[in-house]
Amino acid sequence: MRIVQKFGGTSVANIERIQAVAERVKAEVDAGHQVAVVVSAMSGVTNQLVEYCRAASPMHDAREYDVVVSTGEQVTSGLLAMVLQNLGVQARSWMGWQVPIHTDSVHSKSRIDSIETDELVSRLEKGQVAVIPGFQGLGADNRITTLGRGGSDTTAVALAAALNADRCDIYTDVEGVYTTDPRIVPSARKLDKITYEEMLEMASLGAKVLQTRSVELAMNHHVRLQVLSSFTTAPGTLVCDEDEIVEKEIVSGIAYSRDEAKVTLIGVADSPGIAASIFGSLADASINVDMIVQNVSEDGTTDMTFTVGRADVDRARGVVERAEAVTYSEVRVDSQVVKVSVIGVGMRSHVGVAKTMFEALAEKSINIQVISTSEIKVSVLISEEYTELALRSLHTAFGLDAE
């Protein structure tokens, strides 16, 4: 069996943790498996490197920025290779440019184009462990590139796809994927399996277990992902095709995102092209719009409400105010909101999910401000002060509490 193992920053936070990681790698080698390992920088190191760049030059060259911030993973890969060698395991480190992992040349947020694996496969078949730094690659301009935050997950999944690996194990500081945030809902339970689509929705809607790009890549290439903790021996959660899950839950999980702000335009003229002017201007400013609702009044005007990321709310207000084709009487902004979503592939074949959700919130006197739906999710925007109450109520309403 060929396995790719990925260890996050908390898993390789110090030499002691790296030694523990090496023992896990050795266990797979001793079991007769071919193993490639992808590592993150030690916890906190990337943040420090970013600060160095900012201190050196606030308007730094993105190419040199990548040279600096990619070194965190390089250090970890070398250290892990050393420790594995001390355990009697054949191992060597490979930099992104040595594999090579080819990317585009959009520095600090590049995307992987291809990975050359002939030499890696030859070494793996001879029993050598390949230790590869995540987050980095080689651009078309022959410069080091980085994949953006969370890029090590993407490296691991892309490598697993390129190597035709049987599984990609993502080791982190949680034991798997839970039905919701166990810090808020103590009765949350760990899922044995979850579909790619459900995991993608949960990742994009606030769950921090896996990076969205990595899940999308796994789904497109049918890479079986396993999320598990490097701190315990407990079994993790398998992210896989829907066909692998026999008993499908109607709702598999509840996600939430505090990174939301609501913008409402009062008294917008109700005429063709207004929505295109508003959202076209926002798109031109690279502001992502999520939920949208429109209420038409009898006086020929409409109230237009939409949500953006909190970091973009001031820019969004400015864009709307400068849009010449848009007339309105008032702009209202509310950053004290949270988006709560129920997710499950079972929604495709079951009715009443929205009804159950709305009734559960109504029983707790929680007002719904905006609603959006897709094939496997229902999302609502509510006041942030009700976050914990909403999560607990919905978790119980959908029968997700641990027994």
SVG drawing of the C-alpha trace seen along z (x, -y; Angstrom):
<svg xmlns="http://www.w3.org/2000/svg" viewBox="-48 -59 69 64">
<polyline fill="none" stroke="black" stroke-width="0.4" points="0.0,0.0 1.2,-3.5 0.4,-6.2 0.9,-9.9 1.0,-11.3 0.7,-15.0 1.6,-16.5 0.5,-20.0 2.3,-22.6 1.2,-21.5 2.2,-17.9 5.8,-19.0 6.0,-21.9 9.3,-20.8 11.9,-18.0 9.9,-15.9 6.8,-16.1 8.9,-15.4 10.3,-12.2 6.7,-11.1 5.8,-11.8 8.8,-9.7 7.5,-6.8 4.2,-7.0 6.0,-7.0 8.1,-4.1 5.1,-2.1 3.7,-2.4 7.1,-1.4 7.3,1.6 3.9,2.6 5.3,2.9 3.8,-0.3 5.5,-2.8 5.4,-6.2 5.7,-9.8 5.4,-12.5 4.4,-16.1 5.2,-18.4 4.2,-21.9 6.4,-24.4 6.7,-24.2 3.8,-25.9 4.2,-29.6 7.3,-29.7 5.4,-30.8 3.9,-33.7 7.4,-34.8 8.8,-34.6 5.9,-36.7 6.6,-39.3 10.3,-39.3 9.2,-40.1 7.0,-42.9 9.7,-44.4 12.3,-44.2 10.0,-45.8 6.3,-46.7 6.0,-46.6 8.1,-43.5 8.8,-41.6 6.4,-38.7 9.1,-36.4 11.4,-37.1 8.6,-36.7 8.1,-33.2 11.8,-32.5 11.6,-33.5 8.3,-31.9 8.9,-28.6 11.9,-27.9 9.8,-26.9 8.7,-23.7 12.2,-23.1 13.6,-23.0 10.9,-20.6 11.5,-18.2 15.2,-18.1 14.8,-17.5 12.2,-14.7 14.5,-13.0 17.3,-13.1 15.1,-11.6 13.9,-8.9 17.4,-8.0 18.3,-7.7 15.4,-5.2 16.9,-3.1 14.5,-4.2 15.8,-5.1 14.7,-8.6 15.6,-11.8 14.1,-15.3 13.0,-16.7 12.4,-20.4 9.5,-21.4 11.9,-22.3 13.7,-19.0 10.6,-16.8 9.7,-19.1 6.2,-20.4 5.3,-22.7 3.0,-25.6 1.9,-28.8 3.8,-31.9 1.2,-33.7 3.5,-34.2 2.2,-33.7 -1.0,-32.0 0.1,-29.8 -1.7,-26.7 -0.2,-23.3 0.0,-22.5 1.8,-19.1 4.1,-17.0 6.9,-14.8 6.9,-11.5 9.2,-9.1 12.1,-9.5 9.9,-9.6 8.2,-6.4 11.6,-4.7 12.8,-5.7 9.5,-4.7 9.7,-1.2 13.2,-0.8 11.8,-1.4 13.0,-5.0 10.7,-7.5 10.3,-10.8 9.9,-13.8 8.5,-16.7 7.9,-20.3 4.3,-21.3 3.2,-24.8 6.0,-25.2 6.6,-24.6 8.5,-25.8 6.9,-28.5 7.1,-28.8 9.7,-31.5 11.9,-29.0 11.4,-30.7 10.2,-29.2 6.5,-29.7 4.1,-29.2 0.5,-28.0 -1.1,-30.3 -2.2,-29.5 -3.3,-25.9 -1.2,-25.0 0.4,-21.9 -2.9,-20.1 -3.1,-20.9 0.4,-19.6 -0.4,-16.3 -3.5,-15.7 -1.9,-16.7 1.0,-14.4 -1.3,-11.5 -3.1,-12.0 0.1,-12.1 1.5,-9.0 -1.8,-7.1 -1.7,-6.6 -4.2,-4.4 -4.8,-6.9 -3.8,-10.4 -3.7,-10.7 -4.0,-14.3 -2.6,-14.4 -3.7,-17.4 -4.6,-18.4 -8.2,-17.0 -9.3,-13.4 -11.4,-13.7 -14.4,-15.5 -17.2,-16.2 -20.9,-16.9 -20.2,-20.4 -17.6,-22.3 -17.2,-20.2 -15.9,-23.3 -19.4,-24.8 -21.5,-21.6 -20.0,-19.0 -22.4,-16.4 -20.9,-16.6 -19.7,-13.3 -16.9,-12.2 -18.0,-11.0 -16.5,-7.7 -17.0,-8.7 -18.1,-11.9 -18.5,-12.5 -16.3,-14.9 -19.2,-17.1 -20.2,-17.4 -16.6,-18.0 -16.2,-20.7 -19.4,-22.4 -18.2,-22.2 -14.7,-23.5 -16.1,-26.4 -18.7,-27.3 -16.4,-27.6 -15.1,-24.2 -11.3,-24.5 -10.3,-20.8 -9.3,-20.8 -8.5,-23.5 -11.1,-24.0 -8.8,-23.7 -7.4,-20.3 -10.9,-18.8 -11.9,-20.0 -8.7,-18.5 -9.4,-15.2 -12.9,-15.1 -11.8,-15.7 -9.1,-13.1 -10.9,-10.6 -8.2,-10.7 -9.4,-8.9 -8.6,-11.3 -8.3,-10.3 -8.3,-13.0 -6.8,-12.0 -4.9,-13.3 -1.2,-13.0 -1.6,-13.1 -3.8,-10.0 -4.2,-6.6 -7.9,-7.0 -9.3,-6.2 -10.1,-9.2 -12.6,-10.3 -12.5,-9.0 -13.5,-11.5 -14.6,-9.5 -17.0,-9.0 -20.7,-8.9 -20.8,-5.3 -18.6,-4.2 -21.1,-5.3 -24.0,-2.8 -26.0,-4.5 -26.3,-8.1 -27.5,-10.6 -30.0,-13.2 -27.9,-15.8 -24.2,-15.0 -23.0,-18.2 -23.6,-21.8 -21.1,-24.5 -20.9,-28.1 -18.9,-31.1 -18.3,-34.3 -16.5,-35.9 -19.7,-37.5 -21.1,-41.0 -24.5,-42.1 -25.0,-45.0 -28.5,-46.3 -29.3,-49.0 -32.7,-50.6 -34.9,-52.1 -33.1,-50.8 -34.9,-51.6 -36.7,-48.4 -35.6,-48.4 -33.7,-46.0 -29.9,-46.1 -29.7,-47.4 -28.6,-44.1 -26.0,-43.7 -24.6,-47.2 -24.3,-46.5 -22.8,-43.0 -20.8,-43.8 -19.1,-46.7 -18.3,-44.4 -16.9,-41.7 -14.7,-44.3 -13.3,-45.1 -12.6,-41.4 -15.2,-41.4 -16.8,-38.0 -20.6,-38.1 -22.2,-35.2 -25.9,-35.4 -28.4,-37.7 -32.0,-38.5 -34.3,-41.1 -37.5,-42.5 -39.7,-44.5 -42.0,-47.2 -45.2,-48.5 -43.8,-52.0 -41.5,-50.8 -38.3,-50.4 -36.6,-47.4 -34.4,-46.6 -31.3,-44.6 -29.4,-42.7 -26.2,-40.7 -23.3,-39.4 -19.5,-39.8 -16.5,-38.8 -16.0,-41.1 -12.7,-42.2 -14.3,-43.5 -17.3,-45.3 -15.8,-48.8 -14.6,-48.3 -18.0,-47.0 -19.7,-50.0 -17.3,-52.3 -17.9,-50.4 -21.6,-50.7 -21.5,-54.4 -19.3,-55.1 -21.5,-53.1 -23.0,-55.8 -25.8,-53.7 -27.2,-52.7 -29.5,-55.0 -30.8,-54.2 -31.9,-56.1 -29.7,-54.4 -26.9,-51.9 -27.0,-49.7 -24.1,-47.6 -24.2,-44.9 -21.0,-42.9 -22.6,-41.2 -24.0,-38.3 -23.1,-34.6 -23.9,-32.2 -25.1,-28.7 -25.5,-25.9 -26.9,-22.4 -25.2,-20.0 -26.0,-16.5 -26.2,-14.5 -29.3,-12.9 -31.2,-16.2 -31.3,-15.1 -33.8,-12.4 -35.5,-13.8 -37.9,-16.7 -38.5,-18.8 -34.9,-19.8 -35.6,-23.5 -38.8,-23.1 -37.0,-21.4 -34.2,-24.0 -36.6,-27.0 -38.8,-25.5 -35.8,-24.7 -34.6,-28.3 -38.1,-29.7 -38.5,-27.7 -35.5,-29.5 -36.8,-32.9 -33.9,-33.2 -34.7,-35.5 -33.6,-34.5 -32.2,-37.4 -31.2,-35.8 -31.6,-32.3 -29.7,-30.5 -29.9,-26.9 -28.1,-24.4 -28.7,-20.8 -27.0,-19.5 -27.2,-22.5 -29.4,-25.2 -27.7,-28.3 -29.2,-31.1 -27.8,-34.4 -28.6,-35.2 -27.4,-37.6 -24.0,-36.6 -25.2,-36.5 -27.3,-33.4 -24.4,-31.3 -24.0,-28.8 -27.8,-28.5 -28.5,-27.9 -25.8,-25.3 -26.9,-23.3 -30.6,-23.5 -30.0,-22.4 -27.6,-19.7 -30.3,-18.2 -33.1,-18.8 -31.4,-16.7 -30.5,-13.9 -26.8,-14.4 -26.1,-14.4 -23.8,-11.6 -25.6,-8.9"/>
</svg>
